[in-house]
Amino acid sequence: MIMGCTSSAGKSFLVTALCRHFANQGIRVAPFKAQNMSNNAAVTPDGLEIGRAQYVQALAARVTPEARMQPVLLKPQADTQSQVIVLGRYDPAVTATPWLARKPLLWDVVRESLRSLLRDFELVVIEGAGSPAEVNLRGSDIVNLRVALEANADVYLVADIDRGGAFAHLLGTFLCLEPHEQALIRGFVLNKFRGDPALLGNGMDWLRERTGVPTVAIVPMLAHGLPEEDDIAVLAARAGRPAASVAEPVEATGGSSDTLSRRSVRIAVIAYPYASNFDEFDPLVDEPGVSVTVVRERRPLDDFDAVILPGSKHTAASLRFLRRSGLAVEIVRAAQHGVLIHGVCGGMQMLGHAVRDPHGVEGGDIAGLGLLDVTTEMAPTKVTCQRTAQCLEVGPVEGYEIHHGVTVAGPHAEPHLSDNLGWQQDNVIGVYLHDLFKHTAYRRWWLERLGWQGADRDWHARLDAELDRVAQAVMAHWSGAAELLRAMGGSQIDQL
């Protein structure tokens, strides 16, 4: 089990690397995270919803993603409210239950999911959430120490050394645990290290003297192309830069300097509150000759070649932000100047005439931007499924649906995807299907429409190669790989 001293310590990244490492050794491995909070979700082949991080971890393990790998998903839809997904389905009863009262409703689901994975796989790599040192949350814990104790897991505690104070974080977290919990800690991991390891001095010895726990890995800061759980920061991560402030949009540019000496295709991605699934635009960010900018406040958009409105967990709230910030005016002006406007799921709904809400899913009706001749009505039942559709321009494409709305097109909106999954009106495109840009032919058609020229590169093959590269890089700095499998028997340990 990988636990962190803080959020963003790198737990998801390390679990992904470990899953791929052990899968490459021929071990049947599965990821598990009892509960996650993220609007970055994916849909499994059987139509269930899980966090995007656990979906990628399953791909790293070379197994089919399943809801039991992440049985509880919290999707924020207000500052103090989250939609609760249990085993891949929205659960209104649990959603309406106060936070501290949810544990009795959810622990049995978490425990049975964990036990079933332990029965079906040789190895389970578990990810914690936040920090086990959050003593105020111990009574309602279903994701950290209670899971570790249930699985009798070997726990590795991770600190982000790039933030500073890593030794204090590790020692302080350790001391917040009870003695029987401390006994589970097998090693410390210093993650995101920059510079000369000699600078660490005797810090690891100092830590071991006070805890009895060795430091088993010093993982360097690794630039990588894996999807990030922090959606809005993903484009900055691709560029190797820190996330910018609201007043300073982030620009991420893929490709070589030779390519960029020519004019890049410029794309703006609008980052409104509750925007979701930013990782589906990774293939654009990593494409040579493409420049992607995250826009979070009002600025002119007509100097871009395209503007993307991503999905949203709360379409009405995101639309109100666009109007309040003035970005709605800029999007409409860009459309009038011929800029390609592309809306995905909730972003597509915003482009229409109105989003009607007779069942109170999002708190009432709201007018849209009026750029696409469609109208959406929110339905109480959420659609979650993987789909194959026909795109008139490129043929069959694959992706996934995850939405409450039912959209009806008027006479001015022409079909873009079959089965009422997408429409086009002049320079405005709206689709329900996520992950279209991971489809090589669609991405090429879309970019060439903007004047881009480049060679085809298969995104899925690139992701698979990146998983191998990251796993190898992490394990090159992990001294305790064999100990991770000490309970599996000597032959496999010797092989590793």
C-alpha positions in Angstrom: 0.0 0.0 0.0 1.2 3.5 -0.9 0.3 6.2 1.5 1.3 9.9 1.4 2.2 12.4 4.0 0.1 14.9 2.0 -2.1 15.1 -1.0 -0.1 15.3 -4.3 2.8 13.4 -2.8 2.8 11.2 -5.9 0.8 8.2 -4.7 -1.1 7.7 -7.9 2.0 8.0 -10.0 3.9 5.5 -7.9 1.0 3.0 -7.8 0.8 3.2 -11.6 4.6 2.6 -11.9 4.4 -0.4 -9.5 1.4 -1.9 -11.3 3.3 -1.8 -14.6 6.5 -3.1 -13.1 4.9 -6.2 -11.5 2.8 -6.8 -14.6 6.0 -6.9 -16.6 7.3 -9.6 -14.3 4.3 -11.8 -15.2 2.5 -11.2 -11.9 -1.3 -10.9 -11.9 -1.6 -7.5 -10.2 -4.5 -5.1 -9.7 -4.8 -1.5 -8.3 -7.2 -0.5 -5.5 -8.2 2.8 -4.0 -11.2 2.6 -1.6 -12.3 6.1 -2.1 -11.3 9.0 -4.4 -12.4 12.6 -4.8 -12.2 13.7 -8.4 -14.2 14.9 -11.3 -11.7 13.2 -13.6 -13.7 10.0 -14.2 -13.7 7.2 -16.8 -16.2 4.5 -17.8 -15.3 0.9 -17.6 -16.2 -1.6 -20.5 -19.3 -2.7 -18.5 -20.5 0.9 -18.2 -19.5 1.8 -14.7 -17.8 5.0 -13.5 -14.4 5.1 -11.7 -11.7 7.6 -11.2 -9.4 8.2 -14.1 -6.3 7.5 -12.0 -7.5 4.0 -11.2 -8.5 3.4 -14.8 -4.9 4.2 -15.9 -3.5 2.0 -13.1 -5.5 -0.9 -14.4 -4.2 -0.3 -17.9 -0.7 -0.2 -16.3 -1.4 -3.6 -14.7 -2.7 -4.9 -18.1 -6.0 -5.8 -16.7 -9.6 -4.7 -17.5 -10.6 -1.7 -15.4 -13.4 -2.6 -12.9 -15.5 -0.6 -10.4 -14.3 -2.7 -7.5 -10.8 -1.3 -8.0 -12.2 2.0 -6.8 -15.6 1.3 -5.1 -16.3 4.9 -3.9 -15.9 8.0 -6.0 -16.8 11.5 -4.8 -17.5 14.0 -7.5 -17.5 17.6 -6.2 -20.5 19.6 -7.5 -20.4 22.5 -4.9 -18.0 23.7 -2.2 -19.6 21.5 0.4 -21.4 18.8 -1.7 -20.2 15.9 -3.8 -22.1 13.3 -5.8 -21.3 9.8 -4.4 -20.6 7.0 -6.9 -20.8 3.5 -5.3 -19.5 0.6 -7.4 -19.7 2.7 -10.5 -23.3 4.0 -10.0 -24.6 7.3 -8.6 -26.1 6.6 -5.1 -28.6 9.4 -4.2 -29.2 7.9 -0.7 -25.5 8.0 0.3 -25.1 11.4 -1.4 -27.8 12.8 0.9 -26.1 11.3 4.0 -23.8 13.6 6.1 -20.1 12.9 5.6 -19.4 11.5 9.0 -22.4 9.2 8.8 -21.3 7.5 5.6 -18.8 5.1 7.0 -21.4 2.4 8.1 -23.0 2.6 4.6 -19.7 2.3 2.7 -17.3 0.2 4.6 -18.9 -3.2 3.8 -18.7 -2.2 0.0 -15.0 -1.2 0.4 -14.1 -4.4 2.3 -15.8 -6.8 0.0 -14.3 -5.1 -3.1 -10.8 -5.4 -1.5 -11.3 -9.0 -0.5 -12.5 -10.0 -3.9 -9.4 -8.5 -5.5 -7.2 -10.2 -3.0 -8.9 -13.5 -3.9 -8.6 -13.0 -7.7 -5.1 -11.5 -8.1 -1.7 -12.5 -6.9 -0.9 -8.9 -5.8 -2.9 -5.8 -5.1 -1.3 -2.4 -5.0 -3.4 -0.1 -2.8 -3.4 3.7 -2.9 -4.3 5.8 0.1 -5.9 9.2 0.1 -4.6 12.5 1.5 -2.7 11.5 4.6 -3.2 8.9 7.4 -2.1 11.6 9.9 -5.5 13.5 9.5 -6.5 12.5 13.1 -9.8 14.5 12.8 -10.9 12.0 10.1 -9.8 8.8 11.7 -13.3 8.0 13.0 -14.7 8.0 9.4 -11.7 6.5 7.7 -12.5 3.9 4.9 -9.5 4.6 2.7 -6.2 4.7 4.7 -5.3 2.8 7.8 -8.5 0.8 8.0 -7.8 -0.6 4.6 -4.2 -1.3 5.4 -5.2 -3.2 8.5 -7.9 -5.1 6.7 -5.4 -6.2 4.0 -2.5 -6.6 6.4 -0.7 -4.6 3.8 3.0 -3.6 3.6 2.7 0.2 3.7 5.2 2.6 2.0 4.9 6.2 3.1 5.7 8.8 0.5 6.8 12.4 0.9 7.1 15.1 -1.8 10.7 16.3 -1.1 10.4 19.0 -3.7 8.0 20.9 -1.4 10.5 20.9 1.5 10.1 19.5 5.0 10.0 15.9 3.8 11.8 14.4 6.8 9.5 16.3 9.2 6.5 15.1 7.2 7.6 11.5 7.3 8.4 11.5 11.0 5.4 13.5 12.0 3.0 11.2 10.0 4.7 8.1 11.6 4.3 9.5 15.1 0.6 10.2 14.5 0.0 6.5 14.0 -0.8 3.9 16.8 1.9 1.3 17.5 0.0 -1.5 15.7 -0.3 0.9 12.7 3.3 1.9 12.8 4.2 -1.8 12.5 2.7 -1.9 9.0 5.2 0.8 7.7 7.9 -1.1 5.7 9.7 1.8 4.1 9.8 5.5 3.4 9.9 7.0 -0.1 11.3 10.4 -1.0 9.6 11.4 -4.2 10.2 14.2 -6.7 13.9 14.7 -5.7 16.0 17.2 -7.7 19.8 17.5 -7.5 22.6 15.6 -5.9 21.6 12.8 -3.5 24.7 13.7 -1.4 22.7 16.8 -0.3 20.4 14.5 1.7 23.3 13.9 4.1 22.5 11.5 7.0 18.8 12.4 6.8 17.8 8.8 6.1 19.8 7.5 9.0 18.4 10.2 11.3 14.9 9.1 10.3 15.6 5.4 10.8 17.0 6.0 14.3 13.7 7.6 15.3 11.3 5.2 13.6 13.2 1.9 12.8 12.0 2.3 9.2 14.4 2.4 6.3 14.1 4.8 3.3 13.7 2.4 0.4 13.5 4.8 -2.5 14.6 8.2 -3.6 12.6 8.8 -6.8 13.8 11.8 -8.9 11.5 14.4 -10.4 10.4 12.6 -13.5 8.9 14.4 -16.5 6.3 12.1 -17.9 3.4 11.9 -20.3 0.9 10.0 -18.0 -2.5 11.5 -17.3 -2.6 13.7 -14.2 -5.2 13.4 -11.5 -5.1 17.2 -11.0 -7.0 18.1 -14.1 -6.3 21.8 -14.4 -2.6 21.4 -13.8 -2.3 18.7 -16.5 -1.4 21.0 -19.4 1.3 22.7 -17.3 2.6 19.3 -16.2 3.0 18.4 -19.9 5.1 21.5 -20.4 7.2 20.8 -17.4 6.2 24.1 -15.7 4.3 24.8 -12.5 0.7 25.7 -12.6 0.0 29.3 -13.2 -2.1 31.6 -11.1 -5.6 32.6 -12.3 -4.2 35.8 -13.6 -1.5 34.1 -15.7 -2.8 31.4 -18.1 -0.7 28.3 -18.6 0.7 27.6 -22.1 1.9 24.1 -22.9 3.6 23.4 -26.2 4.4 20.0 -27.6 7.0 19.4 -30.3 10.6 20.2 -31.2 12.0 23.7 -31.6 12.3 23.1 -35.4 8.6 22.5 -35.6 7.8 25.5 -33.4 9.9 27.8 -35.6 6.8 27.6 -37.8 3.5 28.9 -36.5 1.9 26.5 -34.1 -1.8 25.8 -34.1 -3.1 27.6 -31.1 -5.9 26.1 -28.9 -7.6 27.5 -25.8 -9.1 25.2 -23.2 -11.6 26.9 -20.9 -11.1 25.9 -17.2 -14.4 26.8 -15.5 -15.4 25.5 -12.1 -16.2 21.8 -12.1 -14.6 21.2 -15.4 -13.8 17.5 -15.8 -11.6 15.1 -17.7 -8.9 17.4 -18.9 -6.7 14.4 -19.6 -8.6 13.7 -22.8 -6.8 16.7 -24.3 -3.3 15.2 -23.6 -3.0 14.0 -27.2 -3.3 17.6 -28.4 -0.8 18.9 -25.9 1.8 16.4 -26.9 1.3 16.8 -30.6 4.2 18.6 -32.3 3.2 22.0 -33.8 0.3 22.4 -31.3 0.2 25.0 -28.5 -2.5 24.6 -25.8 -3.4 27.4 -23.3 -5.5 26.9 -20.2 -7.8 30.0 -19.9 -9.4 30.7 -16.5 -10.3 34.4 -16.7 -11.5 36.8 -19.3 -9.2 37.5 -22.3 -9.7 37.8 -26.0 -10.0 34.4 -27.7 -10.2 35.4 -31.4 -6.4 35.0 -31.8 -6.8 31.3 -31.2 -7.5 28.7 -33.9 -9.8 26.8 -31.7 -11.5 27.1 -28.3 -12.5 23.9 -26.4 -15.2 23.8 -23.7 -14.5 20.6 -21.7 -17.0 18.5 -19.8 -18.4 19.7 -16.5 -19.7 18.0 -13.4 -22.2 21.0 -13.0 -23.0 22.5 -16.3 -25.2 25.3 -14.9 -22.6 26.4 -12.4 -19.9 26.4 -15.1 -22.1 28.4 -17.4 -22.9 31.0 -14.7 -19.1 31.4 -14.3 -18.6 32.0 -18.0 -21.2 34.8 -17.9 -19.9 36.3 -14.6 -16.3 36.3 -15.7 -17.0 37.7 -19.2 -15.7 34.6 -20.9 -19.1 33.9 -22.4 -18.9 37.1 -24.4 -15.4 36.2 -25.6 -16.4 32.7 -26.7 -19.3 34.1 -28.7 -17.1 36.8 -30.2 -14.5 34.2 -31.2 -17.2 32.1 -32.9 -18.4 35.1 -34.8 -14.8 35.7 -36.0 -14.6 32.1 -37.4 -12.6 30.4 -34.5 -13.5 26.7 -34.2 -15.5 26.2 -31.0 -15.6 22.6 -29.7 -17.7 21.6 -26.8 -17.5 18.2 -25.1 -20.4 16.8 -23.0 -21.3 19.6 -20.6 -19.3 22.0 -22.8 -21.5 21.0 -25.7 -24.7 21.5 -23.6 -23.5 25.1 -22.8 -23.2 25.9 -26.5 -26.9 25.2 -27.1 -30.0 27.4 -26.6 -30.9 26.2 -23.1 -30.3 23.6 -20.4 -33.6 22.7 -18.9 -33.8 21.0 -15.5 -37.3 19.9 -14.7 -36.1 17.3 -12.1 -33.8 19.8 -10.2 -30.6 17.8 -11.0 -28.6 21.1 -11.2 -30.9 23.6 -9.5 -33.0 25.0 -12.4 -33.1 26.1 -16.0 -30.4 28.2 -17.6 -29.9 29.8 -21.0 -27.0 28.6 -23.1 -24.6 30.5 -25.3 -26.8 30.0 -28.4 -24.0 28.9 -30.7 -25.4 25.5 -31.5 -29.0 24.7 -32.4 -29.6 22.2 -29.6 -31.5 22.1 -26.4 -30.7 19.9 -23.4 -32.9 18.5 -20.7 -31.3 17.1 -17.5 -32.5 13.6 -16.6 -32.2 12.0 -13.1 -30.6 8.9 -14.6 -26.9 9.2 -15.5 -25.7 7.7 -18.8 -22.3 5.9 -18.4 -21.1 3.7 -21.3 -18.4 3.1 -23.8 -19.5 3.7 -27.3 -18.5 3.4 -31.0 -20.0 6.0 -33.3 -19.7 7.0 -36.9 -18.1 10.4 -37.6 -19.1 11.7 -41.0 -15.6 13.0 -41.6 -13.4 10.1 -40.5 -15.6 7.0 -40.0 -15.9 4.9 -36.8 -14.6 6.5 -33.6 -14.6 5.2 -30.0 -15.1 7.0 -26.7 -17.3 7.1 -23.6 -20.4 8.8 -22.4 -20.9 10.2 -18.9 -23.8 12.7 -18.5 -27.3 13.4 -17.2 -28.5 15.4 -20.2 -30.7 14.4 -23.1 -30.0 16.7 -26.1 -32.3 17.4 -29.0 -31.1 19.1 -32.2 -32.9 21.7 -34.2 -32.8 22.0 -38.1 -29.6 24.1 -38.2 -27.4 21.6 -36.3 -26.1 18.9 -38.7 -25.0 15.5 -37.4 -21.3 15.2 -36.6 -21.5 11.9 -34.8 -24.1 9.2 -35.3 -26.8 8.2 -32.7 -27.3 11.8 -31.4 -23.8 11.9 -30.0 -22.6 15.0 -31.8 -23.6 18.0 -34.0 -21.9 20.7 -36.1 -23.1 24.1 -37.1 -20.7 26.1 -39.3 -17.5 26.5 -37.1 -19.2 25.1 -33.9 -18.9 21.4 -32.9 -20.6 19.8 -29.9 -20.1 16.1 -28.9 -21.2 13.8 -26.0 -18.4 11.4 -26.7 -15.3 11.8 -24.6 -11.7 10.8 -25.7 -12.2 11.6 -29.4 -8.8 13.2 -29.5 -7.1 9.9 -28.5 -8.5 8.6 -31.9 -5.7 9.2 -34.4 -7.8 9.8 -37.5 -10.2 12.2 -35.7 -7.3 14.1 -34.1 -5.7 14.5 -37.5 -8.9 15.6 -39.2 -9.6 18.1 -36.5 -6.1 19.6 -36.5 -5.8 19.7 -40.2 -9.0 21.8 -40.3 -7.0 24.3 -38.3 -4.0 24.3 -40.7 -1.8 21.8 -38.9 0.5 19.5 -40.7 2.1 16.5 -39.1 2.6 12.7 -38.9 0.1 10.3 -37.4 1.1 9.0 -33.9 -1.0 6.4 -32.1 -1.9 7.8 -28.6 -2.5 4.4 -27.0 0.8 3.0 -28.2 2.5 6.1 -26.8 0.8 5.8 -23.5 1.8 2.1 -23.2 5.4 2.9 -24.0 5.3 5.7 -21.4 4.0 3.3 -18.7 7.0 1.0 -19.4 9.4 3.9 -19.3 8.1 5.3 -16.0 8.0 1.9 -14.3 11.6 1.3 -15.3 12.7 4.8 -14.1 10.9 4.5 -10.7 12.2 0.9 -10.0 15.7 1.9 -10.8 15.6 4.0 -7.6 13.6 1.6 -5.4 15.9 -0.7 -3.3 13.1 -2.8 -1.8 11.4 -4.3 -4.9 11.8 -7.9 -3.7 10.5 -7.1 -0.2 7.3 -5.8 -1.8 6.5 -9.5 -2.7 7.9 -11.2 0.4 4.6 -12.9 1.1 4.3 -14.4 -2.3 7.0 -17.0 -2.0 10.7 -17.2 -2.5 10.7 -18.2 -6.2 9.1 -15.0 -7.4 11.2 -12.9 -5.1 14.4 -14.6 -6.4 13.2 -14.0 -9.9 12.7 -10.2 -9.2 
